[in-house]
Amino acid sequence: MNQLKQIHAYSLRNGLDHTKFLIEKLLQLPDLPYACTLFDQIPKPSVYLYNKFIQTFSSIGHPHRCWLLYCQMCSQGCSPNQYSFTFLFPACASLFNVYPGQMLHSHFCKSGFASDMFAMTALLDMYAKLGMLRSARQLFDEMPVRDIPTWNSLIAGYARSGHMEAALELFNKMPVRNVISWTALISGYAQNGKYAKALEMFIGLENEKGTKPNEVSIASVLPACSQLGALDIGKRIEAYARNNGFFKNAYVSNAVLELHARCGNIEEAQQVFDEIGSKRNLCSWNTMIMGLAVHGRCIDALQLYDQMLIRKMRPDDVTFVGLLLACTHGGMVAEGRQLFESMESKFQVAPKLEHYGCLVDLLGRAGELQEAYNLIQNMPMAPDSVIWGTLLGACSFHGNVELGEVAAESLFKLEPWNPGNYVILSNIYALAGDWSGVARLRKMMKGGHITKRAGYSYIEVGDGIHEFIVEDRSHLKSGEIYALLHKIYDIIKLHKHVHHDPNEDEELLYSS
């Protein structure tokens, strides 16, 4: 930096112009204030210098400065070139405003650069990120030549908007794919709640010759493993990430932490949390607090929160969901009330529906049903089916018919198709000996053609996740599965009467 200042001083003393060189070096450091000061002293900056500033501001997430520079270019009569548009389109995508992008598109076409593939791909990517998929697809179809980034931009746009069928269709048509193509689909499926499909795509990536998962692939698929409870596959992916140096990435390490915390491996989650060490961010703390909370380690969760505050880490709304959940599992009503009140008073975090739901659950489990109902009545937002369902569940546990009916009536309006609400209220009536109420609900269910749906179960076998329901025969190997189950039942029945050698049992199972 001192050397650059010396060059600048020498230039001024000797009437030399090293402005371009100085600005380039200052933008590399970066020292933007100094670079901007030099830039503002140039009467008519070249398109090259404008492009360098636009590129820099776009890369550091200052899209408004990019737009101002573009407007300044136009007002000074400096015509943008294809590189200007290539840097400006990503900046417009970050503005989350359609108008600047469309205006820039018009100028781009009039300037005669529509044949430049890099600029066209940047334009397509802008429309995809703005959610304007029709415009993006029209550009894609009109392009005479498309490279892999062009395909990837549109696939990522479809995936980001939840149009996974369109994304997969385009992916299957790609002449050549790279890791970004696969990752776009993996991430899209995971973000849209299709976790088994995300895992399936990742396994496909692993089997693709010449292509290996990268940090983003790993960070995208591990949450899917967490949601599915696929711990064995998750551990294998974790081992791959560690062997390739990806664990240093904050997204990857936090995803590994979540995997263990959500899959019941709380001790190993604690080890991962400790391993992350000084690189912990708010996501790391929140994941660990939530993991401890759902595993009933309520005191540990609150103590970790205290450590978090000591380290000057400011909590957010996710932190308080975990803390209130810990209080719920530990039956700590006073602590829960105090934490809920501290959200706005101490940290300016406005309680959301999830926080009210947690507090209703806490109060309901503790038998404070009237307080829970009053809280629902005074919420600043309309209660949803989760809130009313929580109160109904608490009324069922404590046998409160009056508030149970109130909660159920709201649920019947919000989700009339859900048979679970009718069943719970029926159980409340049955517990109170009100059999006429039970009969009335059965009549309502029959009249509304409401039937109880079958629940699905998931099982992890090798590198795959299989789903099934009771007495399911849809699996290709269902005959073998049921034959093995019958053998297991026979062995269990034998054990009731005669003690057997476990090795003999194993031989029985694997003999056929």
N, C-alpha and C positions, 0 to 999 in steps of 0.2 A: 504493500500500500504506500509506504514512504517513497519507494522508487517511482511509482506512478505520479505521486505529487511532485517529485523532483523533475520528472519529464514534463509535466504540465507547466511548472514554473519556468523551466528552460525554454519551452515553446513560446510562452508569453514574452519573455525577455528578448528573444531573438526573432520574433515575428513569424514563427513557424506554425504550421497547422498539423498537429498530431491528434486532432479531436477524434477522428474515426478510430484510431488505434486505442486511445485512452478509453473511449466509451465501450469498445469491445472487451477490453480487459476488466473494466469496472462492472460490466454486466456478468462476467464470468465469476467475479469474487463471491457474491454480488454486493455492490455498494450502489443501490438504486438512487438514493438522494443525490450523491455526487454525480452519477451518470446523467440524471435528469437535469441537473444544473448546467452541465456542459451542453446537453442536447438543446435546452431552451435558449442558449446563446447563439445557436446556428440560425441564420436568417431563413434559409430554405434547406431543411434536411433532405437527404437523398432517400429514395424508396428503400434502399438497403438498410439505413439506420432505423427508419420507421419499422421495418420488418423485424429487426433485432429486438427493439423494445416491445413490439406486439408479442413476439415469441416468448420473451422473458416474462412479461406480465401474465400471459396465458398459462405458462408453466407453473407459476406460483399462485394461481387462483385469483387473479384480479381482472375478471372479464370486463368490468366497467372501464378500466383504464385502457384496455385494448380498443373498446368501442370509441372512446374519446380520441384516441390516437388516429383511428380510421377517419373520424369526422374532421380532425385537424388536417390530415392528408388531403382530403377532398377539398377543404376550404382553401388550402394553399396551392391547389392545382397540381399536386403530386399524385400521379396515377398509380394505383396499386397494381402489382403484377401477380402472377399465379401463386408466388410464395406468400404474398400478403394474405390472399384469400385462404390458403392452406392453413395459416396460423389463426386467421380471424374466425373461421367456421367453428373450431372447437371452443373458442371464447364465447361465441353466440350461444352455443349449446349450454354453457354454464350460466347464462343470463336467465334461463327459464322463461324467456319471452319470445314469442313467435315472430313479432314484427321486425326486430333488427335482423333476424336470420333471413326472412323473406326479402327484405330490402337489400341485404348483401347478396343474396342469390340473384336478384334482378341485375344488380351492378356487375356481378361476376359474368353473367351471360352476355351483357352488352359489351364487356371488355374483351370478349373473344377467347376466353380461356377454358371454355367448356370441354375442350379436347384433352385437357391435362388430367390424367388419371388420379394423381395424388390429391389435387384440389377437389375433384369430383367425389372421391372417396370421403374426404373431410366434410364435404357438403352433405353427402348421404348420411354420414355418421351424426352430423348435427341434427338432421331431421329425425333420425332414429332415437337420439337421446331426448329430443323434445316431445317424443311420443307421436310424431306425425308420420306414421308408418306408411300411409298411402303415398305421400310425397317421396318417402325414402324408397319404396318399392318401384314407383314410377321411374325414378332416377336409375335404379338398379337395372330395370328392364331395358332402359334406353342406352345403357353404356355398352359400346361395342366390344370393349376389352375390360375384363374384371380380374383383379388379382385376389389373393387370399384375404388381405385386409378388407376388401370391399365386401366379400361374402360374410366375413366375421362381423362387420358393422351391422349388417341387416339382421343376421341371426341373433346377435346380442340385443338389438332393438326389439325383436319379437319376444325374446326370452324375458327381457326386462318388463315388458308390458303384459306378460302372462300368456302370450299366444304360443304355447309350447308346440302345438301340432304344426303350425306354420314354420317355426324354428327348426323342428326336426325334419320336416319335408325339405327345407332348403339345405340343411346339413347333409342329408342323404344325396342331394344332387351335386354337392361340391366335387369338382374334379380332383382337387388336392386339399387335404386338411392339415392343420397344425395344432399344437397344444391349445392355442387360444380358441380355436373352433370347438374343441371338446369342452373346454372350461366354460365357455358361454352357455352350453347346454346344461352342464353339471350345476353351475350356479343358478341358472334359470329354474331348473326342476327343484332344487333345494329351497330357493326363495319362494316358490309357489306351493310349497308343502308336499311336493311329490318326491319324498325322500328315497323310496325304493328305486324309483326311476333314476334319480341322481346317482345313487350307488351303482346301478347297472351301467350307466354311461361311464362312470369312473373306471369300472372293471374293463369296459370296452377300450378306454384310453390306455390302460395298462397293457392290453393285448395288441395294441396297434404298433406295428413294426416301425422303428425309426422315430417314434414319438414318446416322450416321457413326461409324466406329470410335473408341473412346476409348483411354486409356492401358492399361487392363486388356486390351482386345482385342488391342492391339499386343504387350503383354508375353506374351500367351497364344499368339499365332500365330507369333511369331519363333522360339521353340524348335522348332516343327514344321518351319519352313523349314530350320533348322540340321540337324535329324535327316534331312531328305530331301535335303539338299545343294542346295536351291532358292535359290541365291545371287541370281539376277537378281530373282526375286519378293521376296526378303528385302530387297534394296537398294531396291526401289520402296517397300516398306513403311517402311523406315528413312527414306527421303526424306519420306514423308508424316508420320512421327512428328516429324522435325526441323522441318518447315514448320508444324506445329501446336503446337510447344513441348513435346512429350511427352518429348524426350530428357532433360529435367531430372529426370524420374522415374527413380529408381534401378533399378527393375525393367526399365524400357524400355532404359536405357543398358546394363545388364548383358546383356540379351537381344541387343542389337545387337553387343556385344562377342563373345558366344558365337557369333553367326551368322558373323562373319568368322573367328573362331578355328577353328571346326569345318569351315568350307568352304574351307580352304586359303588364305585371305586373311590370312596372319599379319602382314604388314607393316601392313595397314590395321587389324587388330586392335590392334596396338601403338599406332597413332595414336588409336584410340578409347579405349584404356586411359589414355593420356596426357591425352586430352581430359576424361575423367571426373575426373581430378586428385584434389583433396582430398575429393571425395565418394565415393571408392572405399570399398567395404565388403569383407568377407571373400569374398563371392561374386565380386567383381571380380578380386581377387588369384588366387583359385582357378581361375577361368576362363582367365586369362592364363597361369598356370603350366601348366595342362593343355594349352592351345593350343601353347605352346612345346615341351612334352614330345612331343606326338604329331607335331610337325613336325620332330623330330630336333634341336631347338635346346636340347640338354640342359644345356650350361653356362649359357645364358641363363636357363633355368628355375631352376636352383640359385642363380644370382645374384639373381634376382627374389625368391626365398625369403629370401635374406639381407637384402634391402631391406625386405621385409615385417616381419622380426623387428626391424630397426632402428627401424621406425615403430611398434613396440609392438603389432603386429597378431598376435593369438594364432592359430596354425594349428589346424585341425580335422581330422577324419578324411579329408575330401575333399582337403585340401591334400596330405596324405601319399600319397594315391593318385596324384596328379599328379607328385609328386617321385619316387616309386618307378618310375613309368612313364618318367620322364626318365632315371633311372639305367639302366633296362632298355634303352632305345633307344641309350644311350651306352655300354653295356657297363661301367658303373661299379659293380662288385660291392662294393668296400669302402665306397663312399659309400652304396650302397643298404642294406647291413647296418647302417651307423651311423645312418642316418635311421630305419630300422625300430626299432632299439633305443631311439632317443631319444623315440619316440612316448609310451611310458608313463613312462619315467624323467624326462623333462624337461617334458612337457606333459600328462601324465595322460590321454592318448588311448589307449584300449584298441584294439589292432589287430583289425580285422574280417576277414571272409572275403576281401574284396577285397584287403586289404593282404598277406595270406598268398599270395594268387594272384599278386600283382605280384612278390613276393620269389621265389616258385617259378619264375616266368617269367624273372626276372633270373638266378637261379642256373642254370636249365636252359639258357638261351641261352649262358651262359658255360662250359657243359660240366660244371658242378658238380652232376651228376645225383644222386649219393648224398646230398649235403648237402640238395638239394631234397626228396628222398624222406624223409630224416630229419625235415625241417621239417614235412612233411605228417603224418608219424606222431605228432609231438608237438604238433600244433595243439590248442587248447582246445575246438574245435568240429569236427563231422564234415565232412570235405572233400566238396565237391559235384562235379558233373560238369565244371565249369570248371577246378577245381584239377587233377583227374586228366587232363583233356584237355590242359592246359598241359604237364604232365609227359610225356604221351604224344607230344605234338608235339616236345618237346625230345629225347626218345629217338629219334624218327624222324630228326631232324636229325643227331644224333650216332651213330646206328646201335647203340643199346643195346637188345639184344633182351630181356635179363632184366628190367630195370625197365619196359620197354615192355609186356611181358606182364602185369606186376603192375598197371600203370595201366589197361590195356585190360580186364582182368578186372573191375576196380571199375566201369569205365564200362559194361560189358555188363550189370551189375546195376542201375546207376542209370538208364540210358537204353538198354534193349535194342532200341529201335526205330530208333536213330541209325546209319545205314550208314557215316557218316564214320569212326567208331572202328574198324570192321572194315577199312576201306580203308587207314587209316594203319598199323594193325598188319600188314596184308598187305604194305604197302610196306617195313616194317622187315624182315620175313621175306625179301622179295625181295632187298633190299640185302645181306642176310647170306647169300644163296644157299640159304635154307631153303625150297625149293619145296613140300615136303610141308606146311609150315605155311600157305603160301599156299592150297594146295588145300583144306586143312582149313577155313580161314576161308570160302572160297567155298561149301563144302558147308553150313556153319553158316548163312550168309546165305540160301542157297537153301531150306534146311529151315525157317527162320524167316520166309520170305517177306519178306525185307528187301531193298528196292531203293533205289538212290540217287535222291534227289529232285532235280527240276530247280531250278536257282537262278534267281531273278527279278532283273531289272535294271530301273532306273528312269531315265527321261529327262524333263527339264523342257522343255516346249514352250509358249511364251507364258505364260499364267497357269495352266497345268495340269501335273500330274505324271502320266505314263503308265508302267505297269509291263508287262513282257513277258518271255517266256522264249524259248529257242532255237526258231526256226522257228514262232513264234507267229503265228496267223492270226485271232486274235479281234478285232483292231481293225477298225472299220468301213471304214477306208481302207487296209487291209493290202495291197490290190492296187496302189494308188498307191505305197505305201512300198517294196514289193519291186521295183516297176518302176524307181523312182529308185535303189535300191541296185544293181540290175543295170547301170544306166547308169554309176554310180560305178565298179563293178568293171571295166567295159569301158574306161573312161578310164585306170584304173590299169594295165590290161594293155597299152594303147597306149603308155603312158609307159615301159614296159620296153623298147620297141623304138624308138620315135620321140619326139623332144622336141616338145612342143606348147606353144603360147601359152596361158597360164592363162586369158586372156579368152575364148579359143575353148572351153575346157573349161566355163567358166561358161555360155556360150551353149548348149552341148550339154545342160547340166543343166536349164536353165530354158526350153528351146525347146518342150517338150511340156506 
